[in-house]
Amino acid sequence: MTIRALVWNENRHEQTNALVRKLYPKGIHGAVAAALGEAGGIVVETATLDEPEHGLTVERLAKTDVLVWWGHKAHGEVKDDIVNRVQERVWEGMGLIVLHSGHFSKIFKHLMGTPCALSWREAGEVERIWVLNKNHPIAADLPEHFEIEHEEMYGEPFTVPEPMETLFISWFEGGEVFRSGLTYQRGAGKIFYFRPGHEAYPTYHNATVRKILGNAVKWAYTPASAWKRVNQAPNTPHDKAPVPLEVKGPRLHEDGEEGFR
């Protein structure tokens, strides 16, 4: 089994900020892709915002098993038709891993249907991340907790829907806590939100973070073929019903006619 992963990054901070370029000379997408390569069984490609169609063409997404998304300052530059395209692939069964400031990305907010808001502070605090379910595949081979020396604080309340499972909770030096690892499913697609990863800190060089990224991609992978009918709403004629029947009353639509959406 080989999982085809695509790491998407807006790639804005790397172009404009010397600190971020120094931390991630191959871009955040390059660091995340390298982490996935270490996990084994994953073939990784990358895409960025400035590529044609943001690097997310119909053909490329059709060949993607799991999409990893990092964004921050350019959420509004992502075209709505591309967001809709990604959302449909998630419904069909493509996995989605949303990282750090991706909580405000269009794709995450579309799939969650909520504001996805939180409190934050950039002070280089210690983040202590507690593992709540060591038996979950995303937490495989992790310690009970681990620390990141410098990170941006995210604080509750995090206005997202109740997840299928909360896997990680973070504590910060200032006293705040945050649900930093959440799983969801939308249609046939599995979704994992993972909090750490502020661009001003070397978080994606942390060995435990890198381990989680690989675990998450393997968890989000769905081996079944794409559920192409997930967004279809066909009008099934009366004579094509599992038990054929006669029309007994008035109707607004003819057989085979499309309904209103």
C-alpha positions as CSV (number, residue, x, y, z in Angstrom):
1,M,0.0,0.0,0.0
2,T,1.3,3.4,-1.0
3,I,-0.5,6.5,0.1
4,R,-0.4,9.5,-2.3
5,A,-0.1,12.7,-0.2
6,L,-0.1,16.3,-1.4
7,V,1.2,19.0,1.0
8,W,-0.3,22.4,0.2
9,N,1.2,25.6,1.6
10,E,0.3,29.2,0.7
11,N,4.1,29.9,0.8
12,R,3.8,33.6,1.6
13,H,5.9,34.0,4.8
14,E,8.8,32.2,3.3
15,Q,9.0,34.8,0.5
16,T,8.7,37.9,2.7
17,N,10.3,37.0,6.1
18,A,14.0,36.2,6.6
19,L,13.4,34.3,9.8
20,V,10.9,32.0,8.2
21,R,13.2,31.5,5.2
22,K,16.0,30.5,7.6
23,L,13.8,28.1,9.6
24,Y,12.3,26.6,6.4
25,P,14.7,27.1,3.5
26,K,12.6,24.7,1.4
27,G,9.3,26.2,2.7
28,I,7.0,24.9,5.3
29,H,5.6,22.5,2.7
30,G,9.1,21.2,2.1
31,A,9.6,20.4,5.9
32,V,6.2,18.7,6.2
33,A,6.8,16.7,3.0
34,A,10.1,15.5,4.4
35,A,8.4,14.5,7.6
36,L,5.9,12.4,5.6
37,G,8.7,10.8,3.6
38,E,10.3,9.6,6.9
39,A,7.0,7.8,7.8
40,G,7.4,5.2,5.0
41,G,4.7,4.1,2.6
42,I,3.8,7.7,1.6
43,V,4.6,9.2,-1.8
44,V,4.6,13.0,-1.3
45,E,4.2,16.0,-3.7
46,T,3.8,19.7,-2.8
47,A,1.7,22.5,-4.2
48,T,1.5,26.2,-3.4
49,L,-0.9,29.1,-3.8
50,D,0.8,30.8,-6.7
51,E,0.7,27.8,-9.0
52,P,-2.0,27.7,-11.7
53,E,-5.3,26.7,-9.9
54,H,-3.2,26.8,-6.7
55,G,-1.7,23.5,-7.7
56,L,-5.0,21.8,-7.0
57,T,-6.2,20.8,-10.5
58,V,-9.1,18.4,-10.9
59,E,-6.6,15.8,-12.2
60,R,-4.2,16.3,-9.3
61,L,-6.8,16.0,-6.6
62,A,-8.2,12.9,-8.2
63,K,-4.8,11.2,-7.7
64,T,-4.5,12.5,-4.1
65,D,-5.3,10.2,-1.2
66,V,-4.6,12.7,1.6
67,L,-4.2,16.5,1.3
68,V,-2.2,18.4,4.0
69,W,-3.1,22.1,4.3
70,W,-1.0,25.0,5.8
71,G,-2.2,28.6,5.5
72,H,-2.2,31.8,7.5
73,K,-2.0,35.2,5.9
74,A,-3.5,34.5,2.4
75,H,-6.7,32.5,3.2
76,G,-8.7,35.1,1.2
77,E,-6.6,34.6,-1.9
78,V,-7.7,31.0,-2.3
79,K,-10.4,30.9,-5.0
80,D,-13.8,29.7,-4.0
81,D,-14.2,27.3,-6.9
82,I,-10.9,25.6,-5.9
83,V,-12.2,25.4,-2.3
84,N,-15.4,23.8,-3.6
85,R,-13.3,21.3,-5.6
86,V,-11.3,20.3,-2.6
87,Q,-14.5,20.0,-0.5
88,E,-16.1,17.6,-3.0
89,R,-12.9,15.4,-3.0
90,V,-13.1,15.2,0.8
91,W,-16.8,14.2,0.6
92,E,-15.7,11.5,-1.9
93,G,-13.1,10.1,0.5
94,M,-9.9,12.1,0.2
95,G,-8.3,12.6,3.7
96,L,-7.6,16.2,4.9
97,I,-5.0,17.3,7.5
98,V,-5.4,20.9,8.5
99,L,-2.4,22.5,10.3
100,H,-2.1,25.4,12.7
101,S,-3.6,28.6,11.3
102,G,-5.5,26.5,8.7
103,H,-8.3,26.7,11.3
104,F,-9.3,29.9,9.5
105,S,-8.8,28.5,6.0
106,K,-11.8,28.6,3.7
107,I,-11.8,24.8,3.3
108,F,-11.8,24.1,7.0
109,K,-14.5,26.6,7.7
110,H,-16.6,25.2,4.8
111,L,-16.3,21.7,6.2
112,M,-16.9,22.7,9.8
113,G,-19.8,25.2,9.2
114,T,-18.8,27.3,12.2
115,P,-16.6,30.3,12.9
116,C,-13.5,28.2,13.9
117,A,-12.4,31.2,16.1
118,L,-10.0,31.1,19.1
119,S,-7.8,33.4,21.2
120,W,-4.1,33.6,20.5
121,R,-0.8,35.2,21.7
122,E,2.7,35.2,20.0
123,A,5.1,35.0,22.9
124,G,7.3,32.0,22.3
125,E,5.7,30.0,25.2
126,V,6.4,26.4,26.1
127,E,3.5,24.2,24.8
128,R,3.0,21.0,26.6
129,I,0.8,18.6,24.6
130,W,-1.0,15.8,26.4
131,V,-2.0,12.6,24.6
132,L,-5.6,11.6,25.5
133,N,-5.8,8.2,23.7
134,K,-2.6,6.4,23.2
135,N,-4.4,3.6,21.3
136,H,-5.5,5.9,18.5
137,P,-3.5,5.4,15.3
138,I,-2.5,9.1,15.2
139,A,-1.0,8.7,18.6
140,A,0.9,5.5,17.8
141,D,4.4,5.3,19.5
142,L,3.9,8.7,21.3
143,P,4.8,9.5,24.9
144,E,2.0,10.5,27.4
145,H,3.0,14.1,26.7
146,F,5.7,16.1,25.0
147,E,6.8,19.7,24.9
148,I,7.6,22.2,22.2
149,E,10.0,24.8,23.5
150,H,8.6,27.9,21.7
151,E,5.1,28.1,20.2
152,E,2.3,30.5,19.6
153,M,-0.5,30.2,22.1
154,Y,-4.0,29.2,21.0
155,G,-6.7,29.3,23.7
156,E,-10.3,28.1,24.2
157,P,-13.0,28.5,23.3
158,F,-12.3,27.0,19.9
159,T,-15.6,27.4,18.0
160,V,-15.6,24.2,16.0
161,P,-18.2,21.4,16.0
162,E,-17.8,18.6,18.6
163,P,-15.2,16.3,17.0
164,M,-15.4,12.5,16.7
165,E,-12.5,12.4,19.1
166,T,-10.1,14.9,20.9
167,L,-6.7,13.3,20.7
168,F,-4.5,16.1,22.1
169,I,-4.8,18.9,24.6
170,S,-2.2,21.7,24.9
171,W,-1.2,23.7,27.9
172,F,0.7,27.0,27.6
173,E,2.9,28.9,30.0
174,G,0.3,31.7,30.3
175,G,-2.2,29.2,31.6
176,E,-4.5,28.7,28.6
177,V,-5.4,25.2,27.3
178,F,-6.5,24.2,23.8
179,R,-7.9,21.1,22.0
180,S,-5.0,20.7,19.7
181,G,-5.8,17.4,17.9
182,L,-9.3,16.8,16.6
183,T,-10.8,14.2,14.3
184,Y,-13.9,14.6,12.0
185,Q,-15.5,12.9,9.1
186,R,-17.4,14.6,6.3
187,G,-19.0,12.4,3.7
188,A,-16.4,9.6,3.1
189,G,-13.4,11.8,4.0
190,K,-11.5,11.8,7.3
191,I,-10.3,15.1,8.7
192,F,-7.6,15.8,11.3
193,Y,-6.9,19.3,12.7
194,F,-3.5,19.6,14.4
195,R,-2.6,22.8,16.1
196,P,1.2,23.3,16.4
197,G,3.1,24.9,13.6
198,H,3.6,28.7,13.9
199,E,5.9,29.8,11.1
200,A,8.2,31.8,13.4
201,Y,9.3,28.6,15.3
202,P,11.0,25.4,14.1
203,T,8.0,23.2,15.1
204,Y,8.0,21.1,12.0
205,H,11.6,20.0,12.8
206,N,10.4,18.5,16.1
207,A,10.6,14.7,15.9
208,T,7.4,14.1,17.7
209,V,5.4,16.5,15.6
210,R,6.9,14.9,12.5
211,K,5.8,11.5,13.8
212,I,2.3,12.7,14.3
213,L,2.1,14.1,10.8
214,G,3.0,10.7,9.3
215,N,0.6,8.9,11.6
216,A,-2.2,11.3,10.7
217,V,-1.8,10.8,6.9
218,K,-1.9,7.0,7.4
219,W,-5.1,7.4,9.5
220,A,-6.8,9.7,7.0
221,Y,-6.1,7.4,4.1
222,T,-9.2,5.6,2.8
223,P,-8.4,2.7,0.5
224,A,-11.9,2.6,-1.0
225,S,-12.5,4.1,-4.5
226,A,-13.9,7.6,-4.6
227,W,-17.6,7.9,-3.6
228,K,-18.6,9.8,-6.8
229,R,-22.3,9.8,-6.0
230,V,-21.9,11.6,-2.7
231,N,-22.9,15.0,-4.2
232,Q,-25.5,13.7,-6.7
233,A,-29.2,13.9,-6.1
234,P,-30.8,11.8,-8.9
235,N,-34.5,11.7,-9.7
236,T,-35.3,8.0,-9.7
237,P,-38.3,7.3,-12.0
238,H,-41.2,5.4,-10.5
239,D,-40.7,2.4,-12.9
240,K,-37.0,2.2,-11.8
241,A,-37.8,1.9,-8.1
242,P,-36.6,-1.3,-6.4
243,V,-40.3,-2.3,-6.3
244,P,-41.9,-0.7,-9.4
245,L,-45.0,1.3,-8.7
246,E,-47.6,3.4,-10.3
247,V,-47.8,7.2,-9.9
248,K,-50.8,7.9,-7.7
249,G,-50.9,11.7,-7.3
250,P,-49.8,15.0,-8.8
251,R,-46.2,15.9,-9.2
252,L,-44.0,18.9,-10.1
253,H,-41.2,17.0,-11.9
254,E,-41.1,14.7,-14.9
255,D,-39.2,11.5,-14.8
256,G,-35.5,12.1,-14.9
257,E,-35.9,15.9,-14.5
258,E,-33.3,17.6,-12.2
259,G,-34.6,18.9,-8.9
260,F,-33.9,22.3,-7.3
261,R,-30.7,22.8,-5.4
